[in-house]
Amino acid sequence: QVQLVQSGAAVKKPGASVKVSCKPSGYSFTTYHINWVRQAPGQGLEWMGWINPYNGNTNYAQKLQGRVTMATDTTTNTAYMELRSLRSDDTAVYYCARYHYDILSGFSYWGQGTLVTVSS
Amino acid sequence: QSVLTQPPSVSAAPGQKVTISCSGSSSNIGNNYVSWYQQIPGTAPKFLIYENNQRPSGIPDRFSGSKSGTSATLGITGLQSGDEADYYCGTWDSSLSAVVFGGGTKLTVL
């Protein structure tokens, strides 16, 4: 069965960077884009962008352009999301997700989430 | 401020039916498929509906989806206490080239 397993919680200081990993299993890694979605405490879902593991192409949410980098390692079938220049409002649970068929069909598989806390 | 608009909360008694609306525009709902998610606090979202009205395997037919113009609706019949959760709609926005979500609706089963 399809599973996405993420790295553990992190606590970072303002201005630092964080890198979250996501390791899917149960399907061919390069077949589906990996998306990242975050959720601030008590808030809704915010899409951050996707990466195509087949060719490394990315599409980032405009709000995060310049601060976020998504990458994949096809030797270990792992996806990464790095967010730089962290601010307190980046405190959130970060999810990786795989869509059902394509980007228009919604996200059928989600990681368990990684809590990133930004605090001085 | 979310691109898609949902009511903050809805409520109904066990066994009753409830609908949750999701309003957008021609650049998102009007020309793209809508999906719906259920999220119990502290857990990852669960995929409920895709392509406006399709249920993934394992989702009971108590859950239904529909779309008309620039709005979509999630319906839940035979409400159970386990349905208490936050519900989100989502779609692709062709103008933003981004996935957009509604702000979420908290369902309370009275």
gemmi code that builds the backbone of each chain (N, CA, C; Angstrom):
import gemmi

chains = {
    "A": [
        ("GLN", (0.837, -1.188, 0.000), (0.000, 0.000, 0.000), (0.881, 1.250, 0.000)),
        ("VAL", (0.317, 2.322, -0.496), (1.069, 3.569, -0.597), (1.214, 4.199, 0.784)),
        ("GLN", (2.426, 4.600, 1.122), (2.696, 5.313, 2.373), (3.705, 6.415, 2.090)),
        ("LEU", (3.584, 7.509, 2.825), (4.568, 8.579, 2.774), (5.004, 8.811, 4.213)),
        ("VAL", (6.280, 8.608, 4.481), (6.806, 8.734, 5.840), (7.744, 9.941, 5.913)),
        ("GLN", (7.443, 10.829, 6.832), (8.192, 12.077, 6.952), (9.160, 12.044, 8.135)),
        ("SER", (10.092, 12.981, 8.112), (11.056, 13.122, 9.199), (10.371, 13.724, 10.428)),
        ("GLY", (11.100, 13.716, 11.534), (10.529, 14.124, 12.798), (10.470, 15.627, 13.012)),
        ("ALA", (9.852, 16.007, 14.117), (9.648, 17.415, 14.444), (10.971, 18.153, 14.590)),
        ("ALA", (10.903, 19.454, 14.343), (12.097, 20.288, 14.433), (11.755, 21.605, 15.119)),
        ("VAL", (12.727, 22.119, 15.866), (12.604, 23.441, 16.484), (13.745, 24.291, 15.944)),
        ("LYS", (13.411, 25.442, 15.388), (14.412, 26.292, 14.764), (14.274, 27.725, 15.270)),
        ("LYS", (15.382, 28.443, 15.211), (15.367, 29.858, 15.582), (15.023, 30.700, 14.357)),
        ("PRO", (14.448, 31.865, 14.580), (14.166, 32.768, 13.461), (15.433, 33.029, 12.650)),
        ("GLY", (15.280, 32.997, 11.327), (16.406, 33.204, 10.438), (17.100, 31.932, 10.010)),
        ("ALA", (16.850, 30.853, 10.692), (17.470, 29.569, 10.348), (16.726, 28.911, 9.182)),
        ("SER", (17.209, 27.719, 8.819), (16.583, 26.921, 7.763), (16.144, 25.590, 8.336)),
        ("VAL", (15.184, 24.974, 7.664), (14.733, 23.640, 8.051), (14.606, 22.801, 6.791)),
        ("LYS", (14.917, 21.524, 6.932), (14.787, 20.597, 5.808), (13.974, 19.404, 6.283)),
        ("VAL", (12.853, 19.163, 5.609), (11.951, 18.074, 5.948), (12.030, 17.023, 4.849)),
        ("SER", (12.081, 15.764, 5.242), (12.137, 14.696, 4.248), (10.826, 13.926, 4.197)),
        ("CYS", (10.625, 13.271, 3.066), (9.399, 12.508, 2.807), (9.797, 11.301, 1.977)),
        ("LYS", (9.556, 10.114, 2.497), (9.944, 8.902, 1.778), (8.706, 8.086, 1.434)),
        ("PRO", (8.290, 8.148, 0.176), (7.139, 7.352, -0.254), (7.522, 5.891, -0.476)),
        ("SER", (6.518, 5.028, -0.396), (6.693, 3.626, -0.734), (5.384, 3.107, -1.290)),
        ("GLY", (5.445, 1.963, -1.973), (4.234, 1.356, -2.494), (3.886, 1.753, -3.911)),
        ("TYR", (4.724, 2.570, -4.547), (4.514, 2.937, -5.945), (5.847, 3.393, -6.523)),
        ("SER", (5.882, 3.561, -7.833), (7.102, 4.022, -8.484), (7.335, 5.496, -8.204)),
        ("PHE", (8.441, 5.805, -7.538), (8.713, 7.160, -7.030), (8.656, 8.236, -8.105)),
        ("THR", (9.129, 7.907, -9.308), (9.221, 8.948, -10.336), (7.927, 9.165, -11.109)),
        ("THR", (6.877, 8.422, -10.771), (5.627, 8.503, -11.538), (4.749, 9.685, -11.131)),
        ("TYR", (4.813, 10.076, -9.862), (3.911, 11.115, -9.358), (4.699, 12.258, -8.721)),
        ("HIS", (4.205, 13.495, -8.992), (4.771, 14.660, -8.318), (4.593, 14.502, -6.802)),
        ("ILE", (5.523, 15.068, -6.049), (5.372, 15.197, -4.609), (5.002, 16.655, -4.306)),
        ("ASN", (3.915, 16.843, -3.610), (3.465, 18.174, -3.202), (3.750, 18.389, -1.723)),
        ("TRP", (3.880, 19.646, -1.349), (4.041, 20.013, 0.052), (2.926, 20.978, 0.436)),
        ("VAL", (2.302, 20.689, 1.574), (1.186, 21.483, 2.086), (1.475, 21.752, 3.559)),
        ("ARG", (1.250, 22.972, 4.008), (1.482, 23.241, 5.428), (0.223, 23.759, 6.091)),
        ("GLN", (0.206, 23.663, 7.416), (-0.955, 24.072, 8.196), (-0.474, 24.695, 9.492)),
        ("ALA", (-0.637, 25.999, 9.597), (-0.286, 26.704, 10.830), (-1.277, 26.326, 11.935)),
        ("PRO", (-0.878, 26.468, 13.182), (-1.768, 26.069, 14.292), (-3.136, 26.734, 14.209)),
        ("GLY", (-4.173, 25.916, 14.218), (-5.535, 26.432, 14.173), (-5.954, 27.029, 12.846)),
        ("GLN", (-5.132, 26.862, 11.825), (-5.419, 27.462, 10.523), (-5.718, 26.394, 9.467)),
        ("GLY", (-5.976, 26.846, 8.249), (-6.298, 25.941, 7.154), (-5.063, 25.434, 6.426)),
        ("LEU", (-5.325, 24.755, 5.324), (-4.266, 24.155, 4.512), (-3.715, 25.179, 3.519)),
        ("GLU", (-2.405, 25.170, 3.365), (-1.732, 26.076, 2.431), (-0.783, 25.255, 1.555)),
        ("TRP", (-1.040, 25.279, 0.249), (-0.183, 24.566, -0.692), (1.112, 25.329, -0.882)),
        ("MET", (2.228, 24.585, -0.847), (3.543, 25.225, -0.968), (4.174, 25.021, -2.335)),
        ("GLY", (3.823, 23.924, -2.995), (4.411, 23.671, -4.302), (4.571, 22.187, -4.558)),
        ("TRP", (5.100, 21.876, -5.749), (5.364, 20.473, -6.058), (6.705, 20.303, -6.736)),
        ("ILE", (7.169, 19.070, -6.758), (8.349, 18.699, -7.501), (8.048, 17.419, -8.260)),
        ("ASN", (8.531, 17.360, -9.491), (8.406, 16.175, -10.323), (9.675, 15.347, -10.142)),
        ("PRO", (9.594, 14.210, -9.476), (10.807, 13.413, -9.230), (11.434, 12.869, -10.509)),
        ("TYR", (10.667, 12.834, -11.587), (11.184, 12.275, -12.844), (12.260, 13.182, -13.442)),
        ("ASN", (12.002, 14.509, -13.415), (12.938, 15.427, -14.062), (13.395, 16.578, -13.173)),
        ("GLY", (12.897, 16.622, -11.935), (13.310, 17.677, -11.007), (12.596, 18.995, -11.193)),
        ("ASN", (11.659, 19.080, -12.122), (10.919, 20.335, -12.312), (10.115, 20.669, -11.070)),
        ("THR", (10.048, 21.951, -10.767), (9.327, 22.413, -9.588), (8.339, 23.513, -9.928)),
        ("ASN", (7.359, 23.697, -9.047), (6.409, 24.804, -9.150), (6.121, 25.244, -7.726)),
        ("TYR", (6.578, 26.419, -7.355), (6.440, 26.895, -5.988), (5.324, 27.928, -5.892)),
        ("ALA", (4.651, 27.942, -4.749), (3.675, 28.994, -4.481), (4.396, 30.337, -4.493)),
        ("GLN", (3.758, 31.308, -5.105), (4.403, 32.614, -5.272), (4.842, 33.208, -3.937)),
        ("LYS", (4.030, 33.001, -2.922), (4.321, 33.559, -1.595), (5.661, 33.071, -1.047)),
        ("LEU", (6.087, 31.874, -1.451), (7.291, 31.274, -0.880), (8.491, 31.322, -1.820)),
        ("GLN", (8.285, 31.849, -3.026), (9.380, 31.939, -3.989), (10.597, 32.613, -3.364)),
        ("GLY", (11.748, 32.004, -3.559), (12.983, 32.566, -3.027), (13.352, 32.030, -1.654)),
        ("ARG", (12.400, 31.438, -0.947), (12.699, 30.905, 0.404), (12.588, 29.387, 0.461)),
        ("VAL", (11.940, 28.797, -0.522), (11.696, 27.360, -0.486), (12.441, 26.669, -1.627)),
        ("THR", (12.942, 25.482, -1.336), (13.536, 24.625, -2.356), (13.043, 23.210, -2.134)),
        ("MET", (12.538, 22.613, -3.194), (12.119, 21.211, -3.143), (13.067, 20.397, -4.005)),
        ("ALA", (13.409, 19.225, -3.515), (14.357, 18.380, -4.223), (13.993, 16.922, -4.007)),
        ("THR", (14.548, 16.074, -4.854), (14.364, 14.644, -4.686), (15.703, 13.943, -4.885)),
        ("ASP", (15.820, 12.792, -4.259), (16.982, 11.916, -4.437), (16.448, 10.586, -4.957)),
        ("THR", (16.664, 10.335, -6.232), (16.098, 9.123, -6.828), (16.897, 7.873, -6.459)),
        ("THR", (18.041, 8.043, -5.839), (18.788, 6.861, -5.395), (18.201, 6.309, -4.094)),
        ("THR", (17.613, 7.190, -3.299), (16.993, 6.752, -2.045), (15.476, 6.933, -2.066)),
        ("ASN", (14.942, 7.383, -3.201), (13.494, 7.624, -3.339), (12.956, 8.489, -2.202)),
        ("THR", (13.620, 9.600, -1.993), (13.235, 10.516, -0.926), (13.060, 11.925, -1.482)),
        ("ALA", (12.037, 12.616, -1.004), (11.801, 14.008, -1.368), (12.134, 14.897, -0.179)),
        ("TYR", (12.590, 16.102, -0.495), (12.973, 17.052, 0.548), (12.329, 18.407, 0.283)),
        ("MET", (12.030, 19.103, 1.371), (11.556, 20.476, 1.299), (12.394, 21.286, 2.280)),
        ("GLU", (13.082, 22.297, 1.748), (13.877, 23.181, 2.598), (13.267, 24.573, 2.589)),
        ("LEU", (13.070, 25.125, 3.770), (12.546, 26.487, 3.910), (13.585, 27.312, 4.660)),
        ("ARG", (13.948, 28.441, 4.093), (15.021, 29.281, 4.651), (14.453, 30.556, 5.265)),
        ("SER", (15.319, 31.259, 5.973), (14.948, 32.544, 6.606), (13.646, 32.400, 7.393)),
        ("LEU", (13.620, 31.412, 8.255), (12.387, 31.092, 8.978), (11.909, 32.251, 9.849)),
        ("ARG", (10.595, 32.389, 9.882), (9.936, 33.401, 10.718), (8.963, 32.678, 11.632)),
        ("SER", (8.464, 33.386, 12.614), (7.538, 32.768, 13.563), (6.274, 32.274, 12.851)),
        ("ASP", (5.867, 32.958, 11.796), (4.642, 32.516, 11.119), (4.878, 31.343, 10.175)),
        ("ASP", (6.087, 30.804, 10.154), (6.349, 29.552, 9.457), (6.111, 28.354, 10.377)),
        ("THR", (5.822, 28.611, 11.647), (5.469, 27.524, 12.563), (4.218, 26.837, 12.039)),
        ("ALA", (4.335, 25.547, 11.781), (3.237, 24.823, 11.143), (3.558, 23.331, 11.111)),
        ("VAL", (2.537, 22.561, 10.795), (2.744, 21.161, 10.435), (2.910, 21.118, 8.920)),
        ("TYR", (3.981, 20.493, 8.466), (4.288, 20.389, 7.044), (3.987, 18.966, 6.584)),
        ("TYR", (3.185, 18.866, 5.524), (2.809, 17.573, 4.965), (3.360, 17.424, 3.557)),
        ("CYS", (3.812, 16.222, 3.222), (4.011, 15.893, 1.819), (2.773, 15.105, 1.381)),
        ("ALA", (2.445, 15.200, 0.114), (1.236, 14.555, -0.389), (1.419, 14.164, -1.849)),
        ("ARG", (0.745, 13.084, -2.229), (0.777, 12.623, -3.611), (-0.618, 12.724, -4.188)),
        ("TYR", (-0.711, 13.205, -5.422), (-2.064, 13.329, -5.957), (-2.569, 11.992, -6.478)),
        ("HIS", (-3.896, 11.981, -6.753), (-4.569, 10.741, -7.111), (-4.145, 10.289, -8.506)),
        ("TYR", (-4.394, 11.142, -9.518), (-3.945, 10.868, -10.892), (-2.978, 11.949, -11.353)),
        ("ASP", (-3.413, 13.188, -11.181), (-2.634, 14.327, -11.594), (-3.003, 15.490, -10.688)),
        ("ILE", (-2.431, 16.642, -10.944), (-2.615, 17.772, -10.041), (-4.078, 18.199, -9.958)),
        ("LEU", (-4.888, 17.830, -10.953), (-6.298, 18.224, -10.941), (-7.178, 17.273, -10.133)),
        ("SER", (-6.642, 16.147, -9.738), (-7.474, 15.106, -9.134), (-7.399, 15.069, -7.614)),
        ("GLY", (-6.674, 15.982, -6.988), (-6.615, 16.014, -5.534), (-5.551, 15.094, -4.964)),
        ("PHE", (-5.364, 15.220, -3.640), (-4.296, 14.509, -2.944), (-4.840, 13.301, -2.198)),
        ("SER", (-4.532, 12.123, -2.697), (-5.084, 10.909, -2.106), (-4.200, 10.324, -1.018)),
        ("TYR", (-2.920, 10.661, -1.017), (-2.013, 10.112, -0.014), (-1.226, 11.242, 0.639)),
        ("TRP", (-1.157, 11.181, 1.975), (-0.497, 12.221, 2.755), (0.513, 11.589, 3.716)),
        ("GLY", (1.600, 12.305, 3.955), (2.495, 11.917, 5.029), (1.838, 12.186, 6.375)),
        ("GLN", (2.512, 11.773, 7.423), (1.935, 11.926, 8.762), (2.084, 13.351, 9.291)),
        ("GLY", (2.875, 14.158, 8.609), (3.085, 15.538, 9.034), (4.332, 15.701, 9.884)),
        ("THR", (4.967, 16.843, 9.735), (6.163, 17.191, 10.507), (5.945, 18.566, 11.125)),
        ("LEU", (5.957, 18.638, 12.446), (5.789, 19.925, 13.123), (7.113, 20.675, 13.128)),
        ("VAL", (7.087, 21.872, 12.575), (8.246, 22.765, 12.609), (7.868, 23.960, 13.464)),
        ("THR", (8.611, 24.149, 14.532), (8.374, 25.267, 15.444), (9.507, 26.269, 15.289)),
        ("VAL", (9.143, 27.515, 15.037), (10.143, 28.583, 14.918), (10.001, 29.478, 16.139)),
        ("SER", (11.031, 29.469, 16.961), (10.956, 30.222, 18.207), (12.354, 30.599, 18.660)),
        ("SER", (12.461, 31.802, 19.208), (13.751, 32.238, 19.729), (13.966, 31.720, 21.151)),
    ],
    "B": [
        ("GLN", (-6.596, 35.126, 4.095), (-7.831, 35.070, 3.302), (-7.707, 33.979, 2.238)),
        ("SER", (-8.584, 32.965, 2.326), (-8.516, 31.864, 1.380), (-9.141, 32.242, 0.046)),
        ("VAL", (-8.625, 31.627, -1.023), (-9.163, 31.872, -2.360), (-10.565, 31.286, -2.488)),
        ("LEU", (-10.780, 30.124, -1.859), (-12.091, 29.480, -1.856), (-12.781, 29.779, -0.523)),
        ("THR", (-14.096, 30.019, -0.600), (-14.842, 30.428, 0.588), (-15.734, 29.308, 1.097)),
        ("GLN", (-15.540, 28.954, 2.355), (-16.373, 27.958, 3.018), (-16.980, 28.576, 4.273)),
        ("PRO", (-18.148, 28.086, 4.721), (-18.675, 28.543, 6.007), (-17.771, 28.040, 7.123)),
        ("PRO", (-17.550, 28.845, 8.161), (-16.652, 28.417, 9.244), (-17.146, 27.176, 9.986)),
        ("SER", (-18.462, 27.047, 10.103), (-18.997, 25.928, 10.858), (-20.376, 25.543, 10.367)),
        ("VAL", (-20.700, 24.278, 10.552), (-22.041, 23.749, 10.316), (-22.306, 22.741, 11.410)),
        ("SER", (-23.582, 22.474, 11.667), (-23.926, 21.476, 12.670), (-25.244, 20.813, 12.319)),
        ("ALA", (-25.415, 19.605, 12.812), (-26.650, 18.864, 12.609), (-26.679, 17.708, 13.597)),
        ("ALA", (-27.853, 17.139, 13.772), (-28.013, 16.043, 14.718), (-27.592, 14.720, 14.090)),
        ("PRO", (-27.288, 13.734, 14.916), (-26.967, 12.401, 14.382), (-28.094, 11.880, 13.513)),
        ("GLY", (-27.696, 11.261, 12.397), (-28.680, 10.710, 11.478), (-29.171, 11.687, 10.440)),
        ("GLN", (-28.947, 12.963, 10.665), (-29.402, 13.983, 9.727), (-28.411, 14.168, 8.587)),
        ("LYS", (-28.764, 15.085, 7.677), (-27.909, 15.406, 6.537), (-27.365, 16.814, 6.687)),
        ("VAL", (-26.153, 17.028, 6.200), (-25.565, 18.357, 6.217), (-24.875, 18.607, 4.879)),
        ("THR", (-24.849, 19.852, 4.463), (-24.099, 20.231, 3.261), (-23.103, 21.320, 3.606)),
        ("ILE", (-21.962, 21.279, 2.943), (-20.909, 22.274, 3.126), (-20.596, 22.874, 1.768)),
        ("SER", (-20.678, 24.176, 1.684), (-20.468, 24.851, 0.402), (-19.036, 25.328, 0.261)),
        ("CYS", (-18.636, 25.517, -0.998), (-17.295, 25.984, -1.329), (-17.436, 26.866, -2.563)),
        ("SER", (-17.149, 28.133, -2.407), (-17.366, 29.088, -3.481), (-16.035, 29.612, -4.021)),
        ("GLY", (-15.947, 29.694, -5.335), (-14.716, 30.174, -5.957), (-15.000, 31.075, -7.132)),
        ("SER", (-14.219, 30.889, -8.189), (-14.357, 31.739, -9.369), (-14.090, 30.913, -10.629)),
        ("SER", (-14.149, 31.584, -11.768), (-13.948, 30.882, -13.035), (-12.517, 30.386, -13.196)),
        ("SER", (-11.574, 30.979, -12.499), (-10.185, 30.546, -12.637), (-9.888, 29.302, -11.802)),
        ("ASN", (-10.761, 28.954, -10.904), (-10.520, 27.753, -10.095), (-11.690, 26.762, -10.227)),
        ("ILE", (-12.683, 26.864, -9.369), (-13.783, 25.887, -9.403), (-14.473, 25.866, -10.757)),
        ("GLY", (-14.660, 27.036, -11.346), (-15.415, 27.113, -12.594), (-14.850, 26.292, -13.730)),
        ("ASN", (-13.543, 26.035, -13.710), (-12.927, 25.325, -14.828), (-12.016, 24.179, -14.421)),
        ("ASN", (-12.090, 23.766, -13.171), (-11.251, 22.666, -12.708), (-12.021, 21.768, -11.750)),
        ("TYR", (-11.523, 20.561, -11.557), (-12.149, 19.634, -10.643), (-11.947, 20.078, -9.193)),
        ("VAL", (-12.929, 19.714, -8.367), (-12.868, 20.005, -6.932), (-12.658, 18.699, -6.163)),
        ("SER", (-11.846, 18.762, -5.126), (-11.685, 17.635, -4.219), (-12.020, 18.081, -2.802)),
        ("TRP", (-12.348, 17.123, -1.972), (-12.730, 17.392, -0.581), (-11.923, 16.510, 0.363)),
        ("TYR", (-11.642, 17.062, 1.553), (-10.845, 16.378, 2.554), (-11.502, 16.498, 3.920)),
        ("GLN", (-11.336, 15.450, 4.704), (-11.781, 15.443, 6.095), (-10.540, 15.428, 6.981)),
        ("GLN", (-10.513, 16.292, 7.972), (-9.363, 16.312, 8.874), (-9.812, 16.305, 10.323)),
        ("ILE", (-9.473, 15.247, 11.007), (-9.675, 15.189, 12.451), (-8.459, 15.860, 13.084)),
        ("PRO", (-8.669, 16.775, 14.021), (-7.545, 17.521, 14.601), (-6.419, 16.608, 15.048)),
        ("GLY", (-5.183, 17.004, 14.680), (-4.011, 16.228, 15.058), (-3.652, 15.136, 14.079)),
        ("THR", (-4.431, 15.008, 13.007), (-4.142, 13.979, 12.003), (-4.054, 14.609, 10.617)),
        ("ALA", (-3.495, 13.858, 9.669), (-3.395, 14.346, 8.296), (-4.769, 14.351, 7.633)),
        ("PRO", (-4.970, 15.226, 6.651), (-6.239, 15.217, 5.907), (-6.481, 13.866, 5.248)),
        ("LYS", (-7.758, 13.542, 5.119), (-8.179, 12.301, 4.479), (-8.938, 12.644, 3.214)),
        ("PHE", (-8.606, 11.957, 2.133), (-9.189, 12.188, 0.809), (-10.614, 11.658, 0.774)),
        ("LEU", (-11.596, 12.530, 0.506), (-13.003, 12.134, 0.537), (-13.640, 12.058, -0.849)),
        ("ILE", (-13.389, 13.103, -1.641), (-14.035, 13.253, -2.944), (-12.994, 13.791, -3.931)),
        ("TYR", (-13.008, 13.291, -5.158), (-12.170, 13.858, -6.215), (-12.995, 14.020, -7.487)),
        ("GLU", (-12.489, 14.834, -8.410), (-13.186, 15.117, -9.661), (-14.654, 15.457, -9.407)),
        ("ASN", (-14.874, 16.320, -8.466), (-16.179, 16.898, -8.106), (-17.088, 15.954, -7.342)),
        ("ASN", (-17.184, 14.687, -7.783), (-18.200, 13.812, -7.217), (-17.792, 12.348, -7.128)),
        ("GLN", (-16.521, 12.055, -7.280), (-16.052, 10.670, -7.229), (-15.513, 10.329, -5.840)),
        ("ARG", (-15.883, 9.156, -5.359), (-15.388, 8.711, -4.053), (-14.242, 7.729, -4.228)),
        ("PRO", (-13.136, 7.947, -3.537), (-12.061, 6.936, -3.551), (-12.575, 5.659, -2.905)),
        ("SER", (-11.910, 4.561, -3.177), (-12.326, 3.310, -2.565), (-12.228, 3.429, -1.040)),
        ("GLY", (-13.225, 2.877, -0.379), (-13.251, 2.906, 1.076), (-14.041, 4.057, 1.677)),
        ("ILE", (-14.418, 5.022, 0.865), (-15.232, 6.137, 1.355), (-16.700, 5.764, 1.181)),
        ("PRO", (-17.476, 5.772, 2.267), (-18.884, 5.346, 2.169), (-19.713, 6.301, 1.326)),
        ("ASP", (-20.806, 5.758, 0.785), (-21.653, 6.583, -0.090), (-22.489, 7.597, 0.689)),
        ("ARG", (-22.284, 7.684, 2.007), (-22.902, 8.768, 2.784), (-22.290, 10.122, 2.400)),
        ("PHE", (-21.097, 10.064, 1.810), (-20.394, 11.281, 1.392), (-20.603, 11.469, -0.110)),
        ("SER", (-20.986, 12.680, -0.503), (-21.200, 12.969, -1.919), (-20.698, 14.362, -2.240)),
        ("GLY", (-20.387, 14.571, -3.502), (-19.919, 15.872, -3.947), (-20.633, 16.294, -5.206)),
        ("SER", (-20.766, 17.599, -5.370), (-21.368, 18.134, -6.582), (-20.742, 19.480, -6.885)),
        ("LYS", (-20.922, 19.908, -8.131), (-20.391, 21.213, -8.551), (-21.370, 21.853, -9.515)),
        ("SER", (-21.541, 23.143, -9.373), (-22.365, 23.910, -10.296), (-21.724, 25.270, -10.487)),
        ("GLY", (-21.313, 25.563, -11.699), (-20.681, 26.850, -11.968), (-19.402, 27.020, -11.178)),
        ("THR", (-19.362, 28.053, -10.349), (-18.160, 28.349, -9.567), (-18.314, 27.950, -8.099)),
        ("SER", (-19.252, 27.035, -7.832), (-19.431, 26.562, -6.455), (-19.487, 25.039, -6.424)),
        ("ALA", (-19.063, 24.499, -5.287), (-19.118, 23.062, -5.071), (-19.741, 22.798, -3.710)),
        ("THR", (-20.267, 21.601, -3.559), (-20.930, 21.237, -2.301), (-20.553, 19.825, -1.892)),
        ("LEU", (-20.270, 19.666, -0.620), (-20.062, 18.351, -0.026), (-21.309, 18.019, 0.781)),
        ("GLY", (-21.863, 16.831, 0.588), (-23.014, 16.390, 1.350), (-22.653, 15.172, 2.187)),
        ("ILE", (-23.161, 15.157, 3.395), (-22.960, 14.010, 4.275), (-24.325, 13.621, 4.839)),
        ("THR", (-24.741, 12.388, 4.621), (-26.009, 11.909, 5.140), (-25.763, 10.939, 6.290)),
        ("GLY", (-26.820, 10.663, 7.052), (-26.704, 9.718, 8.156), (-25.570, 10.075, 9.096)),
        ("LEU", (-25.551, 11.333, 9.542), (-24.445, 11.831, 10.343), (-24.156, 10.953, 11.558)),
        ("GLN", (-22.854, 10.773, 11.803), (-22.388, 10.001, 12.946), (-21.424, 10.868, 13.751)),
        ("SER", (-21.246, 10.525, 15.006), (-20.338, 11.308, 15.847), (-18.918, 11.306, 15.277)),
        ("GLY", (-18.562, 10.240, 14.618), (-17.224, 10.139, 14.016), (-17.018, 11.051, 12.836)),
        ("ASP", (-18.090, 11.680, 12.360), (-17.961, 12.619, 11.240), (-17.520, 13.995, 11.717)),
        ("GLU", (-17.499, 14.213, 13.039), (-17.055, 15.507, 13.562), (-15.597, 15.720, 13.171)),
        ("ALA", (-15.373, 16.785, 12.407), (-14.043, 17.038, 11.853), (-14.078, 18.376, 11.137)),
        ("ASP", (-12.911, 18.758, 10.628), (-12.829, 19.911, 9.735), (-12.834, 19.395, 8.298)),
        ("TYR", (-13.542, 20.105, 7.426), (-13.650, 19.699, 6.028), (-13.124, 20.817, 5.133)),
        ("TYR", (-12.304, 20.423, 4.166), (-11.687, 21.390, 3.258), (-11.997, 21.033, 1.808)),
        ("CYS", (-12.259, 22.062, 1.008), (-12.329, 21.871, -0.437), (-11.011, 22.353, -1.044)),
        ("GLY", (-10.694, 21.835, -2.205), (-9.462, 22.234, -2.881), (-9.606, 22.082, -4.382)),
        ("THR", (-8.841, 22.868, -5.114), (-8.852, 22.776, -6.560), (-7.607, 23.456, -7.121)),
        ("TRP", (-7.440, 23.369, -8.425), (-6.355, 24.065, -9.096), (-6.851, 25.434, -9.534)),
        ("ASP", (-6.021, 26.453, -9.349), (-6.350, 27.784, -9.840), (-5.459, 28.080, -11.039)),
        ("SER", (-6.097, 28.210, -12.196), (-5.349, 28.372, -13.448), (-4.663, 29.733, -13.537)),
        ("SER", (-5.206, 30.743, -12.889), (-4.590, 32.078, -12.924), (-3.378, 32.145, -12.013)),
        ("LEU", (-3.469, 31.518, -10.859), (-2.374, 31.515, -9.891), (-1.353, 30.415, -10.184)),
        ("SER", (-1.732, 29.436, -11.021), (-0.913, 28.233, -11.231), (-0.550, 27.615, -9.889)),
        ("ALA", (-1.590, 27.406, -9.095), (-1.391, 26.913, -7.732), (-2.610, 26.121, -7.295)),
        ("VAL", (-2.387, 25.202, -6.378), (-3.497, 24.535, -5.705), (-4.027, 25.497, -4.642)),
        ("VAL", (-5.325, 25.638, -4.567), (-5.940, 26.497, -3.559), (-6.931, 25.688, -2.736)),
        ("PHE", (-7.050, 26.069, -1.467), (-7.962, 25.401, -0.547), (-8.942, 26.413, 0.028)),
        ("GLY", (-10.079, 25.892, 0.488), (-10.967, 26.714, 1.280), (-10.427, 26.852, 2.689)),
        ("GLY", (-11.015, 27.740, 3.453), (-10.547, 27.979, 4.806), (-10.924, 26.893, 5.796)),
        ("GLY", (-11.781, 25.970, 5.358), (-12.176, 24.871, 6.223), (-13.504, 25.134, 6.921)),
        ("THR", (-14.255, 24.055, 7.136), (-15.539, 24.109, 7.830), (-15.543, 23.086, 8.945)),
        ("LYS", (-15.841, 23.548, 10.157), (-15.895, 22.639, 11.307), (-17.294, 22.066, 11.408)),
        ("LEU", (-17.401, 20.747, 11.318), (-18.689, 20.067, 11.447), (-18.860, 19.579, 12.875)),
        ("THR", (-19.963, 19.988, 13.480), (-20.329, 19.517, 14.814), (-21.564, 18.644, 14.700)),
        ("VAL", (-21.495, 17.449, 15.247), (-22.655, 16.557, 15.306), (-23.256, 16.706, 16.688)),
        ("LEU", (-24.438, 17.301, 16.730), (-25.039, 17.714, 18.000), (-25.434, 16.529, 18.887)),
    ],
}
model = gemmi.Model(1)
for chain_id, residues in chains.items():
    chain = gemmi.Chain(chain_id)
    for i, (resn, *xyz) in enumerate(residues, 1):
        res = gemmi.Residue()
        res.name, res.seqid = resn, gemmi.SeqId(i, " ")
        for name, pos in zip(("N", "CA", "C"), xyz):
            atom = gemmi.Atom()
            atom.name, atom.element = name, gemmi.Element(name[0])
            atom.pos, atom.b_iso = gemmi.Position(*pos), 0.0
            res.add_atom(atom)
        chain.add_residue(res)
    model.add_chain(chain)
structure = gemmi.Structure()
structure.add_model(model)
structure.setup_entities()
